């Protein structure tokens, strides 16, 4: 099948490309890029006034598959991904059963072959996410896992963390770390600060994340191993990562759109859709994250897409943490970073950089690369209606918000998987 996208603004950070032109997609690959292309038997897509860029790569997604598929599954999750311009994603392993055996990894990846995005998975560092007994890392790699994480929890036993960091490079696997001191965070529902005190709710201090980040950096630095820090939310963690990079530590990091656009004040209405872990922080933290993206301290923007049912989210005090985010990730990020970063800089954090970190064939419009493309209108404003989203769950913190930037079409391996024109 041939698709010819004409007269779009083509932006590809991997090539330093930003120009109006045409893009030919054929047999699942980028076939040609240029101006005034003429091709027989191609489906023509008019890209006038739209941006065409590499499909987004979301390196932090909870698909809830297997075991919790009433919240999301591999197919519904990828439909939500497609509607948000995400064509490749990394699934986190805190499923039921946890992604801690080669069989579980193979099962997910086999079922994902017919989904609307490329699904990669992280496997557990420790068995059952218990933090104590290392999994068969080589066996998990052989089964198809490309990363290692106990996400949802830190690896409690630092010795096990070090063992994973030692083994991962030779296996070609990235260790992605959930940084949290569980003792400091215990019982907390939101950021510890002015709003938590106003609501009379126990908070999670910024130090819970900062102490976790410091431990992970120290562990990686001690053996010269790479480590990736997940969902950074605090000014302190940004400063720790910036300092570590300056010292030559092989640390990379991501943050999420909700930390760039929202603060703890969003919880004043006691709506559990605004509760996630790490929690929304202060305005000072939000501004520090933006600076961290601008100066390269933070390498990527992911969503930490974490679906929960409306029933689970109904009680503010008892609800589980997490919010959905793939369908709104581009728009929320464009809204948060308008006037602060260029489109190319933003897309680099959402496509090329995460693809490089994961070592996957994605995030580029280079000829012969997979034909994964997001087409969007960077100027179009729209209001988020949680009931119109494509996943199973509706727990978005952006509900009712007007965002700027709307995905018009998503193409995955030359196939149109979302058409919102």
N, C-alpha and C positions, 0 to 999 in steps of 0.2 A: 504494500500500500504506500502511495506517495501523498505527502502533504506539502503544499507550498504556502508558506506564510509570507505575505507580501507587505512591504512598506511599513514594517514595524521598527521601533527603536530597539535595536539589538544591543543588549548589555551583557557582557561576559567578562567578569573580573579575571578569569584564568588567562585571558588573552589581552587584557587591557582594552577591550573592545567596547565602544559606545558610539554607534552610528545607525542611521536609518538604512535599512536594507531588507533583503529577502533571505529566507531560510528554507532549505529543502530537506525534508525528512523522508527516508525511504528504508524499508525493511528493518525498522527498529533502530536505525543509525542516523546521525547527522550526515547528510550526503554532500551538501554544498551550502556555502554562505557567501553572499555577495549582493550585488545590486542588479535590478532589472533581470532577474533570472526568468528563463522561459523553458517550461517543461511540459511535455505532453502527458496526458492521462493523470494529472495530479489534481487532488482536491485543493481548491484555492481558498485560503483564509485571509481575509482583509485585516491587516494589522494596523491600519492607519490610526494614529493617535494612541496606540498601545505600546507597551514595553514587552519585549520577549526576552526571557532570561533563562539560564539553566534552572531546571526544576529544583525546588528547595530540598535540602537534606536536613531532616530533623533527627538529631542524634540522641534524643531522649523522649521516648514514647512508652506509655503503658497501654498495651493492647488488651490486657486482662484475659488473654487466651494462652493456655487453657484454664478452665476452672471457674472463672468469674465472668463468663460470657454474657450474663444478663446486663452487664455494664457496657461491654464492648467486645468485639471479636476481631479476628484478623481482617475480615472482609468489611465490616462496618467501619473499622478504624481506617482502613485504606480508602474508603469512600470519603470519609471526613478529610483525610490527607489530600485526596485529589481536589476537593472543593477549596482547599487552602493553598494549592500550588505545590504541595509536597509530593515528590516522586520517589524519594528514598527515605527510609526511616530505620532507626535502631530501637528494637523492642527491649524493654527492661525485663529482668528475669524474675520479678517477685510475683509470679503466677501461682496457681494451685493445681497440680504440684509445681514447686519452684523449678526453674530452668536449670537443674543441677545434674542432669544425666544426658548422655548423648542421644538417647531415645526421645526424650522430650524435645530436644533441639531439632532433631530430624523431623519429627512430627509437625512442628510449627512451620518449618521452612518448606516442607512438602506441600502443606495446605496453602501456604502463602503464594505458591507459584501462579495461582489464578486470580490473585488480588489486584487492585488497581494502583499499586505502588510496589517498589522493590523493598521487600522486608528483610532486614538483617536482624540478628539478635545478639544481645549480650547474654552470657551465661553466668551462673553464680560463682563467686569466688569460694564460698564455703557451703557445705551441704545444708540444705534447708534454710539458707540465710542465717544459720545459727551463729556464725562468727568464730567457730572453733575448729572445725575439721575441713581441710582443703578438699575441693572437688578434683576430679580427674581432668585437669586443665588441657592436657594433650588430647584426651578423648573428646572433650567438648569442642576443641578446635577442629578435629577431624570430622566431627558431625556437622560443622558449618558455622559455629559461633565465631564472631570476629572480635568480640570484646568481653571483658570480665567486670562484674560489678555485683555488689550486694545491695544495690540501690533500694531505697526505702529505709535502709539502716547502714551505719558504718560497719566495717569489718571490726568487730569488737576486739578480737585478739590481734594486737599489732604484729606479733610474730607471723601469723598467717598472712597478714597484709604484705609483709616484707617478702615472704616466700612467693606470693603471687607476683609481686613486682619484679622479683628476680627471674621468674620463669616466663613472664608474658612477652618480653621483647623477642626471645628466640622463637616463640610460637607465632609472632606477628599479630599479637592481640593487644588492644588498648585497655588499660585498667582505668575505669571511670569511677570516681569516688563520691559517695554521699557523705559530706563532712558535717558531723554533728556529735557533740558531747551529750550522750544520752542522759547523763546525770543532771546536767544543767537544763536540758530540754524537758525533763520528765514532768508530765502533767500540764504542760503549756499548750495553749490553744491558738495563740497569736503572738505577734511581737510584744515583748515586754517593754512597756512605755506608757506614754500619756493616755492613749486610747484604752489599753488593757486596764489601767487603773480606773479610768472613767467608767468602764463597763463592769468592773469588779471581777474580771476574768484573769486567771493565771496566765502569765506570759512566758515566752521563750526569749531569753536574752540573746543579743547579738553574739555574745561570747560563746554560746553553744556552737554556732557555726565557725566562729573564728578559731576556737581551740581545735575543732576538727580539721580545719584547713591547715593550721600550723602543724598538726601531727602528720598529715598526709604529705605535706611538703618536706618535712624533716625525714620521714621514712624514705621517700623517693631520693632525696639528696644524699642520704647516707650510702646508697649503693649506685648512684648515678643512673637511676632508672626513670623512664618517663611516667607521668601520671596526669590524668585529666580530672579537673575539679568540676563537679556537676552544679547546676542551678545556684550560682553565686548570688547572694542577696544583700550582703553587708559591705559597707565601706571598709571595715577592717579586713575582710577577706580579699577585697581588691588590692589593698595596700600590701598584704602578705604575698599575694601572687606577683604583684609588680616587683617587689623586692627580690623574690626568689628568681624571677626571670633575669633581673639585673645581675644576680650572682651566678647565672649559668645553669640553674636548676631546670630540668626538662619538664616543666609544668605548663599545661594548657588549661583553659577554663571556658565555661559557657555561662550565660545568664539567660533569662526568659522574658518574653514580652510583658508579662504582668508586673514584673519588678521594675520595668522601664516606664510604665504608664500609671501605675497605681501605688498607693501607700496605705499604711495601717488605717488611715481615716476611712477607707472604704468599708471597714468592719463596724462602723458605728451603728449601722442598721441591724446588726446581729444576723447577717445572712451568711450561712455556712458556705455558699458558693465562693466567697472571698477568703475562705480558709484553705491554706495549702502549707506544705512543709518543704523548705523553709518558708516562713510567713512573709506577707507583705511588710515592709519595713518603713523607715522614715523618709522624708523628703531628702535629707542629707545623704542617705544610702542610695536613693534613686539617682540623684545627680552624680554620685561617685561611680555608679555602674555605667552611666552614659560616658563619663570621662574614661573609664576603663576600656570601653569599646573603642572610643576614638583613638586612644594612644596605643592600642594593641595588647593591653594587659589581658583583656577578655577576647578570646579568639572566635567564639561562635555564639549564635543565638539559637536556642532550642526551646521546646514548649513545655516539657515535663507533662505532656498530655495525660491526665489522670481522671478517667471517667468514673462517676458514681451515680447511682440511681437517685431520682427525686426523693424517694422514701428515705434513703440513707442521709441525704443532705437536709432533710426537713428540720432537724433539731440542731440548733446552733452549737450547743454544748456537747452533744454526743456524736455529731457527724464525723466521718472520716475526713482526713485532709486530702486535698487535691482538686484541680480544676482542669477542664478540657481546654485545648488551645490550638490544635493544628489548623482548623478552618479559619481562625482569626489571626494567625501568627504574623503573616505578612502585613496585613492592614494595621494591626496594633503596633507593630514595630515601626512602620512608616509614619504612623501618627505620632509615636513617642519621639522619633528621631528627626522629624521634619526640621530642616534648617540647621541640623547639628552634624549630619553625615550625608554624603552623596548617595544616590541610588546604588552606584557601583560599590561603594564601601559597605552599604547595608547588605547587598546581595552576596558580597564576599563572605560575610559572617554567617549567612544563611544557606549557602550552597557550596562554594569552592573550599572554604576552610574546613567545614565539617567533613566533606568528602575526603580531603587530604588526611585529616586526623584519623578517619576510620579506614583509610586505604581502599576505598571502593571506587568503581568506575562511575562517577557522577559529578555534578557540579560544574559542567563545562559544556560549551557549544562547539568545541573543536570537532573538525571533520573526523568521522568514524567513531565518535563517542556515542553512547546511548542517546536516542532521540527523546530526551526528557526535557520538557520545556514548560515554563509557566508564562502565560500571557496575561498581563494585567493593566488596568488603568490607574496610574498613580494619583490621579486627581479626583477620582470618583468617590463621593462620600456615600456611606450607607449606614443604616442603623441595625445593630446586631439583634436579631430575633432568635432567641434560643430554640424556639419550636420549629424554626426553618433550617436548623443545622442538620448535617447528614449522618452524624454518629448516633449511637444508641442513647447516650446520656446528654443532659442539657446543662450541666453545671459549669457554665462559662462566667468568668468574672466581668466580661465585657457586655453582658446583656443590657440592652437598652442604650448602649453607648453609640454615638456616631463616630465612625472611624473613616479615615481617608486612605483610599487605596483598595481596589476591588479586583479579585481574580476574575478574569473573563473566560479563560480556558486553560485546562491542564492537559498536556500530551505526555503519555508514558509509553516509551518504546514505539513511537509513531502512532499510537492509538489515542484518540480523544477520550479521556476518562472523565472529564468534567467540561461542560459547556454552559457557562452562565451568562452568555451574551443576551 
